Amino acid sequence: MSDRRFRFGVVGSPRTGAEWTTTVRRAAELGYTTVLMPDGLQLPSPFPSLAMAAAVADIRVGTFVAAAPLRTPQAAAWEAHTLTVLTDGRFEFGIGTGRPDAEQQTADIGLPWGSAKERRDQVRRTLDTLRELDGDRRTPIMLAAGGPRALALAAARADIVSLAKDAMTPRAEVAQLVKDLRELAGSRADDIELAMNLFAAGTRELPPWTKRAAGVDPDVLEASDSLMLLRGTPQEMADELQRRRDEFGTSYITVNSTYLEDLAPVVELLKDR
C-alpha cells in the first residue's frame, strides 16, 4: 500500500536533564529519526524540552501530542513556529483535542475545556495561526485520527496521521480506518504519512503501566495479537512491520523510550527499506 521508507521515533519525557540528553543522543546513535514528547502538567513543558533535545543531537523532534486546550491557539502556534525556526525545520507539531485527564489540568491553569467541537475548532485555529506565522516555512503537522470527525480533520490538514485506535482494535477495523482516511483526503492521500505507536517491542515481559495505557491486563493484550505490540526476534519484528506497511500503509513507527534498545535492531534492519 505504501512505498514510503520506514522511519522510527522514540516517545519519552525528561525526568532529569542528564537522563533526557542520554536518551536523545542514544536515539540518534541508533538511527531513530525523531524524539517525541507527550504534553501535560505532570511533565516538563514539551517545547523547551524538545528545543534542548534538538540542540544535543542531530535528530528531529516533535510533540506527541500537544493538548490544544492547555494553550490559546496563538500561544501554541507561537511555540510551534519558534521550534521550527530554531531547529531549522526539524520540528513536527503533533496536536490534538486533549486526553480526558487534560480537562482538570486545563481548569488548573484557568482555561476553558470546551465541548469536543470547540476543542476541534481550537486545533483548527492553532493550525491557521501557525500557517500565518510560518510564512514560507512549513511546519509538518501530526494529527491522531480514530473517530469520524477527527478523521475528517486529519484528512484535510495533517501531513502525518497517527492511527488512534485502542489496543484491542481488530486489524480489519484499522484497515477500514485507513481506507476512510484515504477517501476523505482525495488527491492529497498519497502525501499523508501514516504512523503507528507501539506500547512494547521485543520479548521482555510487559511492564505494569501497560494495563493503564491499554485498559486491559498484559496477558490479555499479549493474547490479542494487538497492533500496539511488536513481539519476536528482530527479523520477525521487521517482517511484521513490513506486513503492516503493505496492509495499512504505516511507515512511521513510534515506540515508548522504555523499548528504545529493544527496537534498535529492527531500525537497523529496515533503515533502507
C-alpha positions in Angstrom: 0.0 0.0 0.0 2.9 2.4 0.7 6.2 2.9 -0.9 7.5 5.3 1.8 10.6 4.3 3.5 10.4 3.3 7.2 11.3 5.8 9.9 11.2 5.4 13.6 10.5 7.7 16.6 11.0 7.4 20.3 8.4 8.8 22.7 9.8 9.9 26.0 9.9 12.7 28.6 12.7 14.1 30.7 12.9 13.4 34.4 16.3 15.0 34.6 18.4 16.9 32.1 21.1 14.2 32.1 18.6 11.4 31.5 16.9 13.3 28.7 20.2 14.1 26.9 21.3 10.5 27.2 18.0 9.2 25.7 18.1 11.8 22.9 21.7 11.0 22.0 21.2 7.3 22.2 18.2 7.5 19.9 20.2 9.5 17.3 23.1 7.0 17.5 20.7 4.0 16.9 19.2 5.5 13.8 15.9 6.8 15.1 14.6 9.7 13.1 12.6 11.6 15.8 12.3 12.1 19.5 8.8 12.9 20.6 7.2 14.1 23.8 3.7 14.0 25.3 2.0 17.0 26.9 0.6 17.5 30.3 1.2 19.5 33.5 2.5 16.3 35.2 5.5 16.5 32.8 8.1 19.2 32.0 6.9 21.5 29.2 7.4 19.8 25.8 8.5 22.9 23.9 11.7 23.8 25.8 12.4 20.1 26.4 12.3 19.5 22.6 14.5 22.5 22.0 17.0 21.0 24.3 16.8 17.7 22.5 17.4 19.3 19.1 20.4 21.1 20.5 22.2 18.0 21.7 21.7 15.7 18.7 21.1 15.8 15.0 17.5 14.5 15.2 14.0 15.6 14.5 11.7 16.5 17.4 8.0 16.6 17.9 5.1 16.9 20.3 3.1 13.6 20.7 0.8 15.4 21.1 0.2 18.9 22.4 -3.2 19.3 24.1 -4.9 22.2 22.4 -6.9 23.3 25.5 -3.8 23.9 27.6 -2.8 26.9 25.5 -4.6 29.5 23.4 -4.3 29.0 19.7 -1.9 32.0 19.4 0.4 30.7 22.2 0.5 27.1 20.8 1.2 28.4 17.3 3.9 30.7 18.6 5.7 27.9 20.4 5.5 25.6 17.4 6.7 28.2 14.9 9.6 29.1 17.3 10.8 25.5 17.3 10.5 25.2 13.6 12.7 28.3 13.2 15.3 27.4 15.9 15.7 23.7 14.8 16.0 24.7 11.1 12.9 22.8 10.2 13.4 19.7 12.4 10.2 20.1 14.4 6.9 18.2 13.8 3.9 19.6 15.5 1.6 17.0 16.9 -1.6 18.5 18.3 -4.9 17.1 19.5 -8.0 17.9 21.5 -6.6 16.6 24.7 -6.9 13.3 26.6 -9.6 13.2 29.3 -7.1 13.9 32.1 -6.3 17.2 30.4 -9.7 18.6 31.5 -8.7 19.1 35.1 -5.3 20.4 34.0 -7.0 22.9 31.8 -9.1 24.1 34.7 -5.9 24.3 36.9 -4.4 26.9 34.6 -7.6 28.8 34.2 -8.5 28.0 30.6 -11.9 26.6 29.3 -12.1 22.9 28.4 -14.9 23.3 25.9 -17.0 20.8 24.0 -15.5 18.3 21.6 -16.4 20.6 18.7 -14.9 23.7 20.4 -11.7 21.8 21.0 -11.5 20.7 17.4 -12.1 24.3 16.4 -9.3 25.3 18.7 -7.0 22.8 16.8 -8.0 24.4 13.5 -7.4 27.9 14.8 -4.0 26.9 16.1 -3.0 25.4 12.7 -4.3 28.5 10.9 -2.3 30.8 13.1 0.8 28.6 12.7 0.5 28.7 8.9 0.4 32.5 9.1 3.5 32.6 11.4 5.4 30.1 9.2 5.1 32.2 6.0 7.4 30.5 3.5 8.3 27.8 6.0 6.0 24.9 6.7 5.8 23.1 10.0 4.8 19.4 9.4 1.5 18.6 11.3 0.7 15.3 13.0 -2.9 14.6 14.0 -4.3 11.5 15.6 -7.4 10.0 14.0 -9.8 7.5 15.4 -13.3 8.8 15.1 -15.0 10.2 12.0 -14.7 13.9 12.9 -11.0 13.6 13.8 -10.5 11.6 10.6 -12.0 14.4 8.5 -9.8 17.0 10.2 -6.7 14.8 9.7 -7.6 14.2 6.1 -7.8 17.9 5.4 -4.9 19.2 7.5 -2.3 16.6 8.5 1.0 15.7 7.0 1.3 12.7 9.4 -1.7 10.8 10.7 -1.2 8.5 13.8 -3.8 5.8 13.7 -5.5 6.3 17.1 -7.5 3.2 17.9 -7.4 1.3 21.2 -5.1 -1.6 21.8 -7.7 -4.3 21.2 -8.9 -2.9 17.8 -9.1 -5.7 15.2 -6.9 -5.4 12.1 -9.9 -5.2 9.8 -11.1 -2.1 11.6 -7.7 -0.4 11.3 -7.7 -1.2 7.6 -11.1 0.4 7.2 -9.9 3.5 9.1 -7.1 3.9 6.6 -9.5 3.3 3.7 -11.8 6.0 5.0 -8.9 8.4 5.6 -7.7 8.0 2.0 -11.2 8.6 0.6 -11.6 11.7 2.7 -8.1 13.0 1.7 -8.8 12.5 -2.0 -5.9 13.9 -4.1 -3.7 14.5 -1.1 -4.0 10.9 0.2 -0.5 9.9 -1.1 1.0 12.9 0.7 0.0 11.8 4.1 2.4 9.7 6.1 0.8 7.1 8.3 2.1 6.4 11.8 1.6 3.7 14.4 2.6 3.8 18.0 3.8 0.7 19.9 3.4 0.1 23.6 6.2 -2.5 23.6 8.7 -4.3 21.3 10.8 -7.4 21.6 10.4 -10.3 24.1 10.5 -8.7 27.5 7.6 -9.0 29.9 5.1 -6.1 29.6 5.5 -3.6 32.4 2.7 -2.7 34.8 1.9 0.7 33.1 0.8 -1.2 30.0 -2.5 -2.1 31.8 -3.2 1.7 32.4 -2.3 2.6 28.8 -4.2 -0.3 27.2 -7.1 -0.7 29.6 -6.6 -4.5 29.7 -4.3 -6.9 31.6 -1.0 -7.5 29.9 -1.7 -11.2 29.4 -5.0 -10.3 27.6 -3.1 -7.8 25.5 -0.5 -10.4 24.6 -3.1 -13.0 23.6 -5.0 -10.5 21.4 -2.4 -10.0 18.5 -2.7 -6.3 19.3 -1.2 -3.9 16.8 0.2 -1.9 19.8 2.7 -4.7 20.4 5.6 -5.9 18.2 6.9 -9.1 19.5 9.6 -11.7 18.5 13.1 -11.7 17.2 14.4 -8.7 15.3 13.8 -10.4 12.0 10.3 -11.4 13.0 9.5 -7.9 14.1 11.0 -6.4 10.9 8.9 -8.8 8.8 5.7 -7.9 10.8 6.3 -4.2 10.2 6.7 -4.8 6.5 3.4 -6.7 6.5 1.7 -3.8 8.3 3.1 -1.3 5.8 1.7 -3.5 3.0 -1.6 -3.9 4.7 -2.2 -0.4 6.3 0.5 1.8 4.7 2.1 2.6 8.1 5.8 3.5 7.6 6.4 5.8 10.6 6.7 3.7 13.8 7.0 5.2 17.2 7.8 3.4 20.5 8.0 4.2 24.1 11.5 5.0 25.2 11.4 2.0 27.6 11.9 -0.1 24.4 14.5 2.1 22.7 17.1 -0.6 22.8 14.7 -3.4 22.0 13.5 -1.9 18.7 17.0 -0.8 17.7 17.9 -4.0 15.8 14.7 -3.6 13.7 15.6 0.0 13.0 18.9 -1.2 11.6 17.3 -3.9 9.5 14.7 -1.6 8.0 16.8 1.6 7.7 17.0 1.4 3.8 13.6 -0.1 3.2 
